[in-house]
């Protein structure tokens, strides 16, 4: 057996001893492992406010005067002169042109002569009535005398002082006188009827003369209303027929903007409803008007309904044919309004798709509570209303002034700690 050297024996002894004696444990392994600290999620905060969620549609139309009048000739004749031009302002009754009225003057003279003849006939008829009345008085006197003679001779004949034949002749004369009186009275009535007939012919002729004079007055073309000349249709020298158009007038005291809306949009509009009008020709100005007329018939091709909006035009600065942009005011309830992105975070927290949450009419919004390092979120169920322009109405579940998560860097759950980003909306601190 071979003997090992003494140094090797010492090494072996040390190795053997180390296999039997346990080594001391590391200090880090001897201590208990601490729990890691949760980091807050960065979020953009907003404050719930009451707003009107109105999806106002803008309609494009054209301006026009509140009323347009075509001034037309009422007689046949050559246009001698025209005193106005396009853009001129005229007043009611103002003479704007003249026509040749030579033939009409002749008609007036003829009517005047005919009236004089009719009036002469009236004078003659009245004279004849006077003569007939004189004859009636004479016949009445003769009748009175004849009756007295007949009565006297009848008494004499009865006394035998005269013959019966003389008494009968006297009675016959009295009867004849009475018949003559009746005839004279009838003649008076006939003459009186003649006077009435002639007087009626005089009145008729007066009407003819008045008509002739009125037609002559039409030679002076007068404006039927106040307004501005928007078109000149003819020129001096042209022959005008009755009804021929001379100029067009527009009443610019008010302006109407005509737009067209669909059948569905028509349902929310009523006469008298307010509207705002913007004109490209007058940038920066907003005019307030109201719906003055809603057409009962839609355009057969486009199926659109014409709507007229009337606006004041005191300074006559708005013209015709301008492009107008009309917006109708709508009565909409004022509720809490938040961005729709706020609902997306709530939907993810509940494990729902965003569409499913909104279609149900309900959603989840994270309200922010606490301050500083204790700022947390709490999930709130809200009732949804109308949506427009990326916003949604909150009917219930979130009160005005509450702070909520508008946008989150990662999905949240109820009770999570959050840190408000620099983009967050903060409430104003009250001054001390």
C-alpha positions as CSV (number, residue, x, y, z in Angstrom):
1,X,0.0,0.0,0.0
2,X,1.4,3.3,-1.1
3,X,1.6,6.0,1.5
4,X,0.3,9.5,0.6
5,X,2.3,12.6,1.4
6,X,1.3,14.5,4.5
7,X,0.1,17.7,2.6
8,X,-2.4,15.7,0.5
9,X,-3.7,14.1,3.7
10,X,-4.5,17.5,5.1
11,X,-6.4,18.6,2.0
12,X,-8.5,15.5,2.0
13,X,-9.4,16.0,5.6
14,X,-10.5,19.6,5.0
15,X,-12.7,18.5,2.0
16,X,-14.3,15.8,4.1
17,X,-15.1,18.2,6.8
18,X,-16.7,20.6,4.5
19,X,-19.1,18.0,3.2
20,X,-20.4,17.5,6.7
21,X,-20.6,21.1,8.0
22,X,-23.4,23.4,6.4
23,X,-22.4,26.7,4.9
24,X,-24.0,29.9,6.2
25,X,-27.0,31.2,4.1
26,X,-26.9,34.5,2.1
27,X,-28.5,37.4,4.0
28,X,-30.7,38.4,1.0
29,X,-32.2,34.9,0.8
30,X,-32.7,34.8,4.5
31,X,-35.1,37.8,4.4
32,X,-38.8,37.7,3.2
33,X,-39.4,38.9,-0.5
34,X,-41.4,42.3,-0.4
35,X,-44.5,42.9,-2.7
36,X,-43.8,45.1,-5.8
37,X,-45.5,48.7,-5.7
38,X,-48.3,49.2,-8.4
39,X,-47.6,52.0,-10.8
40,X,-50.6,54.4,-11.6
41,X,-52.0,54.5,-15.1
42,X,-51.6,57.8,-16.9
43,X,-55.0,59.2,-18.1
44,X,-56.5,62.3,-19.6
45,X,-59.1,63.7,-17.3
46,X,-62.1,65.9,-18.3
47,X,-64.9,67.5,-16.4
48,X,-68.6,66.7,-17.2
49,X,-70.5,69.7,-18.4
50,X,-74.0,70.4,-19.6
51,X,-74.2,71.2,-23.4
52,X,-76.6,71.1,-26.2
53,X,-75.8,68.3,-28.6
54,X,-77.2,69.8,-31.8
55,X,-76.3,68.4,-35.2
56,X,-77.3,71.6,-37.1
57,X,-77.3,71.1,-40.9
58,X,-76.4,73.9,-43.2
59,X,-78.4,74.4,-46.3
60,X,-77.3,76.4,-49.4
61,X,-79.9,78.6,-51.1
62,X,-80.3,81.8,-53.0
63,X,-81.6,85.2,-51.9
64,X,-84.5,87.0,-53.6
65,X,-86.6,90.1,-52.8
66,X,-89.6,89.5,-50.6
67,X,-91.8,90.4,-53.6
68,X,-91.2,90.8,-57.3
69,X,-93.6,92.8,-59.6
70,X,-93.6,92.9,-63.3
71,X,-94.7,96.3,-64.5
72,X,-96.7,95.8,-67.8
73,X,-98.3,98.1,-70.3
74,X,-102.1,98.4,-70.1
75,X,-102.6,99.9,-73.5
76,X,-101.3,99.5,-77.0
77,X,-98.9,102.1,-78.0
78,X,-95.3,103.0,-78.8
79,X,-93.0,103.5,-75.8
80,X,-92.0,107.1,-76.0
81,X,-89.7,107.4,-73.0
82,X,-88.4,105.4,-70.0
83,X,-87.1,107.3,-67.0
84,X,-85.5,104.6,-64.9
85,X,-82.7,102.0,-65.2
86,X,-81.6,98.9,-63.5
87,X,-80.8,99.6,-59.8
88,X,-82.9,102.7,-59.5
89,X,-85.2,102.9,-56.5
90,X,-88.8,104.0,-57.3
91,X,-91.7,104.8,-55.1
92,X,-95.3,103.8,-55.4
93,X,-97.2,106.0,-58.0
94,X,-94.0,107.4,-59.5
95,X,-94.1,107.8,-63.4
96,X,-91.4,105.7,-64.9
97,X,-92.2,106.1,-68.6
98,X,-94.8,107.3,-71.2
99,X,-96.5,105.8,-74.2
100,X,-98.0,107.4,-77.3
101,X,-101.6,108.3,-76.4
102,X,-102.8,110.2,-79.5
103,X,-105.5,107.7,-80.4
104,X,-106.6,107.6,-76.8
105,X,-107.0,111.4,-76.8
106,X,-109.3,111.2,-79.8
107,X,-111.4,108.6,-78.0
108,X,-111.7,111.0,-75.0
109,X,-112.9,113.8,-77.3
110,X,-115.5,111.6,-78.9
111,X,-116.8,110.4,-75.6
112,X,-117.0,114.0,-74.4
113,X,-119.0,115.0,-77.5
114,X,-121.3,112.1,-77.1
115,X,-121.9,113.0,-73.5
116,X,-122.8,116.5,-74.4
117,X,-125.4,115.2,-76.9
118,X,-126.9,112.9,-74.3
119,X,-127.1,115.8,-71.8
120,X,-128.9,117.9,-74.5
121,X,-131.5,115.1,-74.9
122,X,-132.1,115.2,-71.1
123,X,-132.8,118.9,-71.3
124,X,-135.2,118.4,-74.2
125,X,-137.0,115.6,-72.4
126,X,-137.4,117.7,-69.3
127,X,-138.9,120.5,-71.3
128,X,-141.4,118.1,-72.9
129,X,-142.3,116.9,-69.4
130,X,-143.0,120.5,-68.4
131,X,-145.2,121.1,-71.5
132,X,-147.1,117.9,-70.8
133,X,-147.8,119.0,-67.3
134,X,-149.1,122.3,-68.6
135,X,-151.5,120.5,-70.9
136,X,-152.7,118.4,-68.0
137,X,-153.5,121.5,-66.0
138,X,-155.4,122.9,-69.1
139,X,-157.3,119.7,-69.5
140,X,-158.2,119.7,-65.9
141,X,-159.7,123.2,-66.1
142,X,-161.6,122.3,-69.3
143,X,-163.0,119.3,-67.5
144,X,-164.0,121.3,-64.5
145,X,-165.9,123.8,-66.8
146,X,-167.5,121.1,-68.8
147,X,-168.8,119.4,-65.6
148,X,-170.2,122.7,-64.4
149,X,-172.0,123.3,-67.8
150,X,-173.4,119.8,-67.9
151,X,-174.8,120.1,-64.4
152,X,-176.4,123.5,-65.1
153,X,-178.0,122.3,-68.4
154,X,-179.2,119.2,-66.7
155,X,-181.1,121.3,-64.1
156,X,-182.5,123.6,-66.9
157,X,-183.7,120.6,-68.9
158,X,-185.4,119.1,-65.9
159,X,-187.2,122.5,-65.4
160,X,-188.1,122.6,-69.1
161,X,-186.1,125.7,-69.6
162,X,-183.9,124.0,-72.3
163,X,-184.0,120.9,-74.3
164,X,-182.9,117.5,-73.2
165,X,-180.6,117.3,-76.2
166,X,-178.6,120.3,-75.0
167,X,-178.2,118.7,-71.6
168,X,-176.9,115.5,-73.2
169,X,-174.4,117.3,-75.4
170,X,-173.1,119.2,-72.3
171,X,-172.6,115.8,-70.6
172,X,-170.8,114.4,-73.6
173,X,-168.5,117.4,-73.6
174,X,-167.7,116.8,-69.9
175,X,-166.9,113.2,-70.6
176,X,-164.6,114.2,-73.5
177,X,-162.8,116.7,-71.3
178,X,-162.2,114.0,-68.7
179,X,-160.7,111.6,-71.3
180,X,-158.5,114.4,-72.5
181,X,-157.2,114.9,-69.0
182,X,-156.3,111.3,-68.6
183,X,-154.5,111.3,-71.9
184,X,-152.5,114.4,-70.9
185,X,-151.5,112.7,-67.6
186,X,-150.4,109.6,-69.5
187,X,-148.3,111.8,-71.7
188,X,-146.6,113.3,-68.7
189,X,-145.8,109.8,-67.4
190,X,-144.4,108.9,-70.8
191,X,-142.2,112.0,-71.0
192,X,-141.0,111.4,-67.4
193,X,-139.9,107.8,-68.5
194,X,-138.1,109.3,-71.5
195,X,-136.3,111.7,-69.1
196,X,-135.2,108.7,-67.0
197,X,-134.0,106.8,-70.1
198,X,-132.0,109.7,-71.4
199,X,-130.5,110.3,-68.0
200,X,-129.4,106.7,-67.9
201,X,-127.8,107.1,-71.3
202,X,-126.0,110.1,-69.9
203,X,-124.7,108.1,-67.0
204,X,-123.5,105.3,-69.3
205,X,-121.8,107.8,-71.5
206,X,-120.1,109.3,-68.4
207,X,-118.7,105.8,-67.7
208,X,-117.5,105.6,-71.3
209,X,-115.8,108.9,-70.9
210,X,-114.2,108.0,-67.6
211,X,-112.9,104.8,-69.1
212,X,-111.5,106.6,-72.1
213,X,-109.8,109.1,-69.7
214,X,-108.5,106.3,-67.5
215,X,-107.0,104.5,-70.6
216,X,-105.4,107.8,-71.6
217,X,-103.9,108.0,-68.1
218,X,-102.3,104.6,-68.8
219,X,-100.1,106.3,-71.3
220,X,-98.2,107.5,-68.2
221,X,-96.6,104.3,-66.9
222,X,-96.6,104.5,-63.1
223,X,-95.1,102.1,-60.5
224,X,-97.7,100.1,-58.6
225,X,-95.3,99.6,-55.6
226,X,-92.1,100.9,-54.1
227,X,-88.9,99.0,-54.9
228,X,-85.8,98.8,-57.0
229,X,-85.6,98.1,-60.7
230,X,-84.1,94.6,-61.1
231,X,-84.6,94.2,-64.9
232,X,-85.4,96.5,-67.9
233,X,-87.3,94.4,-70.5
234,X,-87.9,96.9,-73.3
235,X,-86.5,100.2,-74.7
236,X,-88.1,103.4,-75.9
237,X,-89.3,103.2,-79.5
238,X,-90.7,99.7,-79.1
239,X,-94.4,99.1,-79.7
240,X,-96.1,97.7,-76.6
241,X,-99.2,95.6,-76.6
242,X,-101.6,95.4,-73.6
243,X,-99.8,93.1,-71.1
244,X,-96.4,93.7,-72.5
245,X,-93.7,93.8,-69.8
246,X,-91.7,97.0,-69.3
247,X,-89.6,96.5,-66.2
248,X,-89.3,94.3,-63.1
249,X,-89.4,95.7,-59.6
250,X,-88.2,94.0,-56.4
251,X,-89.2,94.9,-52.9
252,X,-85.9,94.7,-50.9
253,X,-87.3,95.9,-47.6
254,X,-87.0,92.2,-46.6
255,X,-85.1,89.4,-48.2
256,X,-86.1,85.7,-48.6
257,X,-83.6,82.9,-48.8
258,X,-85.0,79.9,-50.6
259,X,-83.5,76.5,-49.7
260,X,-84.6,72.9,-50.3
261,X,-84.7,70.1,-47.7
262,X,-85.5,66.5,-47.8
263,X,-88.8,64.9,-46.6
264,X,-87.2,63.7,-43.4
265,X,-85.7,67.1,-42.6
266,X,-89.0,68.8,-43.4
267,X,-90.7,67.0,-40.4
268,X,-88.7,69.1,-37.9
269,X,-89.4,72.5,-39.4
270,X,-92.4,74.8,-38.9
271,X,-93.5,78.2,-40.1
272,X,-92.1,80.9,-37.7
273,X,-89.1,78.8,-36.6
274,X,-85.9,80.8,-36.2
275,X,-83.0,80.5,-38.6
276,X,-79.6,82.1,-39.1
277,X,-78.4,83.1,-42.5
278,X,-74.8,83.7,-43.7
279,X,-74.0,85.3,-47.0
280,X,-70.8,84.8,-49.0
281,X,-71.1,88.3,-50.2
282,X,-71.1,89.7,-46.7
283,X,-68.5,87.6,-44.8
284,X,-68.5,87.8,-41.0
285,X,-72.1,88.9,-40.8
286,X,-74.9,86.7,-39.4
287,X,-78.5,87.5,-40.1
288,X,-81.4,86.2,-38.0
289,X,-84.7,85.4,-39.7
290,X,-87.6,83.0,-39.6
291,X,-89.3,80.5,-41.8
292,X,-92.1,82.3,-43.7
293,X,-93.3,79.6,-46.0
294,X,-93.0,75.9,-46.5
295,X,-94.1,74.6,-49.9
296,X,-96.8,72.0,-49.7
297,X,-95.4,70.3,-52.8
298,X,-92.0,68.7,-53.3
299,X,-89.9,69.0,-56.5
300,X,-91.1,66.1,-58.7
301,X,-87.5,65.3,-59.8
302,X,-85.3,65.9,-56.7
303,X,-88.1,65.2,-54.1
304,X,-86.9,68.2,-52.2
305,X,-89.2,70.7,-50.5
306,X,-88.6,74.5,-51.0
307,X,-88.4,76.4,-47.7
308,X,-88.5,80.3,-47.6
309,X,-86.6,82.1,-44.8
310,X,-87.3,85.8,-44.4
311,X,-84.7,88.2,-43.0
312,X,-84.7,91.9,-42.5
313,X,-82.9,94.2,-44.9
314,X,-83.1,97.6,-43.4
315,X,-80.0,99.1,-45.1
316,X,-80.8,97.4,-48.4
317,X,-77.3,95.9,-48.3
318,X,-78.5,92.4,-49.3
319,X,-79.2,91.9,-53.0
320,X,-80.9,89.3,-55.1
321,X,-79.3,86.1,-56.4
322,X,-76.7,85.8,-53.6
323,X,-75.5,82.5,-52.2
324,X,-77.0,82.0,-48.7
325,X,-76.1,79.4,-46.1
326,X,-79.1,78.8,-43.8
327,X,-79.1,77.0,-40.5
328,X,-82.4,76.2,-38.7
329,X,-82.5,76.6,-34.9
330,X,-83.7,73.5,-33.1
331,X,-85.0,73.1,-29.5
332,X,-82.7,70.5,-28.0
333,X,-82.5,69.4,-24.4
334,X,-79.3,70.4,-22.5
335,X,-77.6,67.4,-20.9
336,X,-74.2,66.2,-19.8
337,X,-72.1,65.6,-22.9
338,X,-68.8,63.7,-23.0
339,X,-66.5,62.4,-25.8
340,X,-67.4,59.0,-27.2
341,X,-63.8,57.8,-26.6
342,X,-64.6,57.9,-22.9
343,X,-67.1,55.0,-23.4
344,X,-64.5,52.9,-25.2
345,X,-62.4,52.6,-22.1
346,X,-65.5,51.7,-20.0
347,X,-66.5,49.1,-22.6
348,X,-63.1,47.4,-22.5
349,X,-63.2,47.4,-18.7
350,X,-66.4,45.3,-18.8
351,X,-65.1,43.0,-21.5
352,X,-67.6,44.3,-24.1
353,X,-67.2,45.6,-27.6
354,X,-67.7,49.3,-28.0
355,X,-70.5,48.8,-30.5
356,X,-72.4,46.4,-28.2
357,X,-72.2,48.9,-25.3
358,X,-73.5,51.8,-27.3
359,X,-76.2,49.8,-29.1
360,X,-77.7,48.8,-25.8
361,X,-78.2,52.4,-24.8
362,X,-75.9,52.0,-21.8
363,X,-72.2,52.3,-21.2
364,X,-69.5,52.6,-18.6
365,X,-67.5,55.7,-17.7
366,X,-64.6,55.9,-15.2
367,X,-65.1,58.7,-12.7
368,X,-62.0,60.0,-11.0
369,X,-62.0,60.2,-7.2
370,X,-59.3,61.1,-4.6
371,X,-56.3,63.3,-4.8
372,X,-52.6,63.0,-5.2
373,X,-51.2,59.4,-4.9
374,X,-54.7,58.2,-3.8
375,X,-56.3,59.2,-7.1
376,X,-58.4,56.3,-8.3
377,X,-61.1,55.5,-10.8
378,X,-64.6,54.1,-10.2
379,X,-66.7,52.5,-12.9
380,X,-70.1,54.1,-13.4
381,X,-72.9,52.8,-15.5
382,X,-74.5,55.6,-17.6
383,X,-77.6,55.9,-19.8
384,X,-76.7,57.1,-23.3
385,X,-78.6,59.6,-25.4
386,X,-78.0,61.2,-28.8
387,X,-74.7,61.2,-30.5
388,X,-73.1,63.7,-32.9
389,X,-69.6,65.0,-33.9
390,X,-67.8,62.4,-31.7
391,X,-69.8,63.3,-28.6
392,X,-72.6,61.5,-26.7
393,X,-75.3,62.7,-24.3
394,X,-75.4,61.2,-20.8
395,X,-79.0,61.0,-19.7
396,X,-78.2,59.6,-16.2
397,X,-75.2,58.1,-14.3
398,X,-72.8,61.1,-14.5
399,X,-73.4,64.5,-12.9
400,X,-72.2,67.9,-14.1
401,X,-68.9,68.8,-12.5
402,X,-67.7,65.2,-12.0
403,X,-64.2,64.4,-13.3
404,X,-64.0,61.4,-15.6
405,X,-61.4,59.6,-17.8
406,X,-61.5,61.0,-21.3
407,X,-58.6,58.8,-22.6
408,X,-56.5,56.1,-21.0
409,X,-53.1,54.7,-22.0
410,X,-54.2,51.1,-21.2
411,X,-57.4,49.3,-20.1
412,X,-58.7,50.2,-16.7
413,X,-60.7,48.4,-14.0
414,X,-62.6,49.7,-11.1
415,X,-60.3,50.9,-8.3
416,X,-57.2,51.4,-10.4
417,X,-54.8,54.1,-9.4
418,X,-54.3,56.8,-12.0
419,X,-52.1,59.7,-12.7
420,X,-53.5,62.8,-14.4
421,X,-51.6,63.8,-17.6
422,X,-50.6,67.4,-18.4
423,X,-53.5,67.4,-20.9
424,X,-56.1,66.8,-18.2
425,X,-58.7,69.4,-17.5
426,X,-58.5,70.6,-13.9
427,X,-61.0,72.4,-11.7
428,X,-60.2,76.0,-10.7
429,X,-59.0,76.3,-7.1
430,X,-61.0,78.8,-5.0
431,X,-59.0,81.8,-4.1
432,X,-58.1,82.0,-0.5
